[in-house]
Amino acid sequence: MFITIIRTVILYFLVIFAIRIMGKRQIGDMQPGELVITILISEIAAIPIQDLSQPVMTGIIAVFTLVFLEVFISVVTMKCLPIRRVIYGDSAIIIKNGVLDQKALKRLRVTGPDLIEVLRNQQIFDINQVAYAILETNGQLSVMLKPEYQNATVNDLKGNESASSMPCLVISDGRFVNDSIEHIGCSKSDISKRVKQSGLQLKDVFIMTCDKDMNYNIIKKEKKQ
Amino acid sequence: MKRLIISAALIVLSLIICVIENIYLSSVLDSLISDVSGIQSDYEQHRESAAETAHNCREKWENDRKLLSVFINHITLDNISEELETLECSLEYDGFEFKNAANKLIILAENIRDTEKIGIIGLL
């Protein structure tokens, strides 16, 4: 029995260490792959605790391998959007300009009642109020209300008009995001022009969002120290 | 990037452990199989020498299994220990049980080697 206690202590610290290396995230924020890896690590760590004939080393090596793969994949997906798309998939627009995309719903195997339920969870009881709804890769639904149903902001009170279309990520880490550029209906050269107007080069842009009215926002890359 | 370096260091460490384990395991199992084969061939003519080899082989195994138990399932190692015990005891009085134990030992040792070897059997 003492062996069980000692093994549990060793594997407890191993799992904590593994989770720390992989980085802090709430379960709800995890990508499906990350969630699977986290569950897998805890399962693997449990085997040598339950089965004393199993060497602890097999658990340790398996956990280290999973941690490496997880960190490696997250670095690769951070640097390369196409690989990210293959591994984590794409977010899907299911309501666009207030119109429900039924094909997208079918493809994602989301039923009408499921959608209404998720909207209700976000305090939206009338689907007509929704301008955009996007099913994110982590399974959460992001919703943008039509301007007339949005809460008033300080900007509104000043008399400025709020954005009526959804801002999309058009540049990520110095690279164009083609789908979003296509979605907002502009070209790469339009985006490049805006970047140049801001006195920057494409490679200096960490994130650039832009909406259909060409309202854009640029966040510069931090310089390496 | 720091996380990637730490995790890469861990995977390199794991690989080193795996290589060391494979080398050590092969040498222990090779020596066990050759000892058992030697005992089998000595059994008819030089029974005393076979008994001595069996005794030495068991003692050697008991030393080796301590380190092997870090990597290999303890039940598998226990099975080999049990068969070595049977081999040593049955050598004196029971030819059938001796042959059975010797064959079983070789099979068990080869099974461990196959499981650890990078090949179809080990992978699948």
HADDOCK unambig.tbl for C-alpha pairs under 7 A between the chains (distance, minus, plus):
assign (segid A and resid 21 and name CA) (segid B and resid 3 and name CA) 5.75 0.50 0.50
assign (segid A and resid 53 and name CA) (segid B and resid 73 and name CA) 5.68 0.50 0.50
assign (segid A and resid 53 and name CA) (segid B and resid 74 and name CA) 4.72 0.50 0.50
assign (segid A and resid 53 and name CA) (segid B and resid 75 and name CA) 6.01 0.50 0.50
assign (segid A and resid 54 and name CA) (segid B and resid 73 and name CA) 5.01 0.50 0.50
assign (segid A and resid 54 and name CA) (segid B and resid 74 and name CA) 6.41 0.50 0.50
assign (segid A and resid 55 and name CA) (segid B and resid 69 and name CA) 6.61 0.50 0.50
assign (segid A and resid 55 and name CA) (segid B and resid 70 and name CA) 5.53 0.50 0.50
assign (segid A and resid 55 and name CA) (segid B and resid 71 and name CA) 5.79 0.50 0.50
assign (segid A and resid 55 and name CA) (segid B and resid 72 and name CA) 6.42 0.50 0.50
assign (segid A and resid 55 and name CA) (segid B and resid 73 and name CA) 6.06 0.50 0.50
assign (segid A and resid 57 and name CA) (segid B and resid 70 and name CA) 6.22 0.50 0.50
assign (segid A and resid 57 and name CA) (segid B and resid 71 and name CA) 6.05 0.50 0.50
assign (segid A and resid 58 and name CA) (segid B and resid 71 and name CA) 6.53 0.50 0.50
assign (segid A and resid 61 and name CA) (segid B and resid 14 and name CA) 5.72 0.50 0.50
assign (segid A and resid 64 and name CA) (segid B and resid 10 and name CA) 6.09 0.50 0.50
assign (segid A and resid 64 and name CA) (segid B and resid 11 and name CA) 6.07 0.50 0.50
assign (segid A and resid 65 and name CA) (segid B and resid 11 and name CA) 5.90 0.50 0.50
assign (segid A and resid 67 and name CA) (segid B and resid 7 and name CA) 6.47 0.50 0.50
assign (segid A and resid 68 and name CA) (segid B and resid 7 and name CA) 4.80 0.50 0.50
assign (segid A and resid 68 and name CA) (segid B and resid 8 and name CA) 6.15 0.50 0.50
assign (segid A and resid 68 and name CA) (segid B and resid 11 and name CA) 6.46 0.50 0.50
assign (segid A and resid 71 and name CA) (segid B and resid 3 and name CA) 6.99 0.50 0.50
assign (segid A and resid 71 and name CA) (segid B and resid 4 and name CA) 5.89 0.50 0.50
assign (segid A and resid 72 and name CA) (segid B and resid 4 and name CA) 6.40 0.50 0.50
